[in-house]
Amino acid sequence: MLTVRNVTKQIDDKTILEQISFDIQPGTITGLVGRNGVGKSTLLRLMAGIIDPDEGEILINGVNLTQQPLAKKSMFYVPDTIVMFNGYSVKELVEFHRRIYEDFDLGLFYDWLDRFNLPANRPVRSFSKGMKALLFIILALSTGAKVILLDEPTNGLDIIIKKQMMQLLIEEVSERQISLVISSHHLLELEKMADVIVMLRDTRIDSVIRVEELRQKYKKLQLAFSDGSSILKGMENIQVLTEIGRVTTLLIKDNIAQTLQTLESTNPILMEELPVTIEDVFIGTLGGDAQYVS
């Protein structure tokens, strides 16, 4: 298990992350989301042991990464850019990582190269951005690492390869009980894969949401009133996602049953429940078109 406990990090005297705490269980996929500049990549580098926290600790199976650097061998981090490996050939890349990861599965690596039609004898610099992303995901899965951290892994992949890669990750997490953490802006993709979503806001965690509990904690409605939506004012657990004419789309959090009863008692001319998505919660919580009703 990977544990992030009370982690704070400053860069150039600016607080990037503050009192961050959560756990990553084996055999699960955790999505890390937040607006640009909120510190997602910094958090991944902290979790990978590339940089140290100013306060708090990162533990893997109870071992502090700062105090026991060899514990990092059970982790693999794929950043959003891998230009530092452009000078390597695929063979050199494999040999480099085999020296670090004793359980590297060479046969599996080349099987996956064939499966995704990636060349085995070309320099990494000749690969497209999407091919590089796929190559390093295959590399990560071949190392035998128990924790894999991916920063925007599907950028540059076409839709067919993206679906195949997502399925591969889901299969490997389930079969080998890998802990997978994905930072991504592709919320619909994450919702299909992730067990848990960690949402960052400003320097802190805003919420940790289990995807299977999403529809229990939130309700999404379309409402229309003959006299406008003034009835919504003062309902602090409602976030307005959009307003188009008389039709308001909103998100309800907490006190759902009571809120639905209150809304029904106003006899709206339209009241329809819609499926809730992680994107709805992201917009409602972190900004965009959302408005807090007060």
DANOR-V854824 format. One record per residue. PHI is phi in whole degrees, 0 to 359 (* if undefined). PSI is psi in radians with two decimals (none if undefined). Layout:
BEGIN
phi:PHI psi:PSI
phi:PHI psi:PSI
END
This chain:
BEGIN
phi:* psi:2.44
phi:258 psi:2.24
phi:238 psi:2.22
phi:253 psi:2.06
phi:234 psi:1.94
phi:53 psi:0.77
phi:275 psi:2.28
phi:232 psi:2.42
phi:219 psi:2.29
phi:246 psi:2.49
phi:229 psi:2.19
phi:53 psi:0.80
phi:65 psi:0.25
phi:248 psi:2.28
phi:286 psi:2.04
phi:266 psi:-0.75
phi:225 psi:2.52
phi:218 psi:2.09
phi:51 psi:0.93
phi:271 psi:2.21
phi:218 psi:2.26
phi:190 psi:2.88
phi:243 psi:2.58
phi:244 psi:2.03
phi:273 psi:2.65
phi:299 psi:2.56
phi:72 psi:0.42
phi:231 psi:2.75
phi:246 psi:2.16
phi:247 psi:2.20
phi:266 psi:2.33
phi:249 psi:2.01
phi:230 psi:2.77
phi:166 psi:2.93
phi:288 psi:2.89
phi:304 psi:2.38
phi:82 psi:0.15
phi:278 psi:-0.21
phi:111 psi:0.29
phi:297 psi:-0.83
phi:294 psi:-0.65
phi:298 psi:-0.74
phi:297 psi:-0.72
phi:297 psi:-0.72
phi:294 psi:-0.61
phi:295 psi:-0.79
phi:295 psi:-0.53
phi:278 psi:-0.16
phi:80 psi:0.26
phi:285 psi:-0.68
phi:235 psi:2.74
phi:259 psi:2.55
phi:290 psi:2.65
phi:284 psi:-0.61
phi:222 psi:2.75
phi:83 psi:-2.97
phi:207 psi:2.71
phi:246 psi:2.17
phi:240 psi:2.42
phi:238 psi:2.04
phi:52 psi:0.70
phi:84 psi:-0.05
phi:261 psi:2.24
phi:284 psi:2.13
phi:296 psi:-0.59
phi:291 psi:-0.67
phi:277 psi:-0.50
phi:232 psi:1.39
phi:301 psi:-0.45
phi:295 psi:-0.33
phi:296 psi:-0.34
phi:295 psi:-0.28
phi:293 psi:-0.30
phi:270 psi:0.15
phi:234 psi:2.71
phi:219 psi:2.29
phi:242 psi:2.22
phi:247 psi:1.87
phi:287 psi:3.02
phi:283 psi:-0.20
phi:222 psi:2.42
phi:231 psi:0.68
phi:296 psi:-0.38
phi:295 psi:-0.28
phi:257 psi:0.15
phi:299 psi:-0.49
phi:280 psi:-0.09
phi:269 psi:2.66
phi:272 psi:2.94
phi:300 psi:-0.74
phi:297 psi:-0.76
phi:294 psi:-0.63
phi:298 psi:-0.77
phi:296 psi:-0.82
phi:297 psi:-0.67
phi:300 psi:-0.81
phi:282 psi:-0.45
phi:294 psi:-0.51
phi:290 psi:-0.48
phi:270 psi:-0.73
phi:252 psi:1.85
phi:296 psi:-0.47
phi:265 psi:0.28
phi:303 psi:2.23
phi:259 psi:1.70
phi:295 psi:-0.74
phi:297 psi:-0.74
phi:296 psi:-0.71
phi:302 psi:-0.86
phi:287 psi:-0.50
phi:298 psi:-0.75
phi:290 psi:-0.62
phi:302 psi:-0.78
phi:295 psi:-0.73
phi:301 psi:-0.66
phi:257 psi:0.20
phi:57 psi:0.74
phi:263 psi:2.39
phi:291 psi:2.50
phi:261 psi:-0.11
phi:230 psi:0.56
phi:241 psi:2.71
phi:291 psi:2.60
phi:299 psi:-0.59
phi:297 psi:-0.35
phi:276 psi:-0.12
phi:280 psi:2.57
phi:290 psi:2.96
phi:301 psi:-0.77
phi:295 psi:-0.70
phi:296 psi:-0.68
phi:296 psi:-0.76
phi:301 psi:-0.78
phi:292 psi:-0.71
phi:302 psi:-0.76
phi:282 psi:-0.43
phi:292 psi:-0.75
phi:299 psi:-0.76
phi:300 psi:-0.79
phi:301 psi:-0.79
phi:291 psi:-0.44
phi:279 psi:-0.30
phi:287 psi:-0.37
phi:83 psi:0.14
phi:297 psi:2.48
phi:272 psi:-0.32
phi:232 psi:2.15
phi:239 psi:2.24
phi:245 psi:2.13
phi:238 psi:2.23
phi:254 psi:1.90
phi:51 psi:1.03
phi:288 psi:-0.40
phi:265 psi:0.02
phi:299 psi:2.25
phi:89 psi:-0.09
phi:271 psi:2.43
phi:286 psi:2.89
phi:298 psi:-0.61
phi:289 psi:-0.87
phi:296 psi:-0.64
phi:300 psi:-0.78
phi:294 psi:-0.71
phi:295 psi:-0.72
phi:294 psi:-0.73
phi:298 psi:-0.73
phi:295 psi:-0.71
phi:300 psi:-0.80
phi:298 psi:-0.78
phi:299 psi:-0.76
phi:298 psi:-0.79
phi:290 psi:-0.64
phi:299 psi:-0.77
phi:291 psi:-0.79
phi:286 psi:-0.66
phi:251 psi:0.10
phi:55 psi:0.72
phi:286 psi:2.57
phi:264 psi:2.08
phi:243 psi:2.24
phi:240 psi:2.20
phi:236 psi:2.11
phi:267 psi:2.19
phi:202 psi:2.62
phi:266 psi:-0.08
phi:272 psi:1.47
phi:291 psi:-0.62
phi:293 psi:-0.64
phi:296 psi:-0.80
phi:299 psi:-0.71
phi:298 psi:-0.57
phi:285 psi:-0.41
phi:255 psi:-0.70
phi:281 psi:2.60
phi:270 psi:-0.61
phi:224 psi:2.46
phi:244 psi:2.17
phi:257 psi:2.05
phi:254 psi:2.11
phi:264 psi:2.42
phi:223 psi:2.18
phi:57 psi:-2.09
phi:256 psi:0.03
phi:234 psi:2.98
phi:280 psi:2.18
phi:278 psi:-0.75
phi:198 psi:2.70
phi:240 psi:2.03
phi:241 psi:2.17
phi:281 psi:2.18
phi:300 psi:-0.64
phi:292 psi:-0.32
phi:260 psi:0.06
phi:303 psi:-0.82
phi:282 psi:-0.17
phi:276 psi:-0.54
phi:269 psi:-0.36
phi:226 psi:2.62
phi:229 psi:2.46
phi:245 psi:2.25
phi:231 psi:2.64
phi:251 psi:2.24
phi:230 psi:2.59
phi:218 psi:2.38
phi:241 psi:2.55
phi:293 psi:-0.46
phi:245 psi:0.48
phi:89 psi:-3.03
phi:251 psi:0.48
phi:297 psi:-0.39
phi:299 psi:-0.41
phi:285 psi:-0.37
phi:296 psi:2.37
phi:91 psi:-0.11
phi:267 psi:1.66
phi:290 psi:-0.32
phi:268 psi:0.20
phi:248 psi:2.34
phi:239 psi:2.16
phi:278 psi:2.14
phi:274 psi:-0.83
phi:212 psi:2.71
phi:226 psi:2.07
phi:233 psi:1.85
phi:62 psi:-2.24
phi:275 psi:-0.17
phi:270 psi:2.13
phi:246 psi:2.28
phi:255 psi:2.21
phi:222 psi:2.85
phi:240 psi:2.29
phi:251 psi:2.28
phi:233 psi:2.27
phi:71 psi:2.66
phi:47 psi:0.76
phi:295 psi:-0.85
phi:299 psi:-0.79
phi:295 psi:-0.70
phi:294 psi:-0.75
phi:300 psi:-0.72
phi:297 psi:-0.73
phi:296 psi:-0.76
phi:294 psi:-0.72
phi:297 psi:-0.59
phi:291 psi:-0.24
phi:272 psi:0.00
phi:53 psi:1.03
phi:295 psi:2.65
phi:282 psi:-0.28
phi:216 psi:2.30
phi:210 psi:1.84
phi:228 psi:2.27
phi:276 psi:2.38
phi:242 psi:2.74
phi:296 psi:2.39
phi:272 psi:2.40
phi:237 psi:2.86
phi:300 psi:-0.61
phi:299 psi:-0.69
phi:300 psi:-0.81
phi:294 psi:-0.69
phi:299 psi:-0.87
phi:295 psi:-0.78
phi:294 psi:-0.55
phi:269 psi:-0.72
phi:254 psi:-0.05
phi:130 psi:-2.43
phi:75 psi:-2.31
phi:274 psi:-0.07
phi:292 psi:2.62
phi:227 psi:2.37
phi:277 psi:2.26
phi:272 psi:2.15
phi:209 psi:none
END
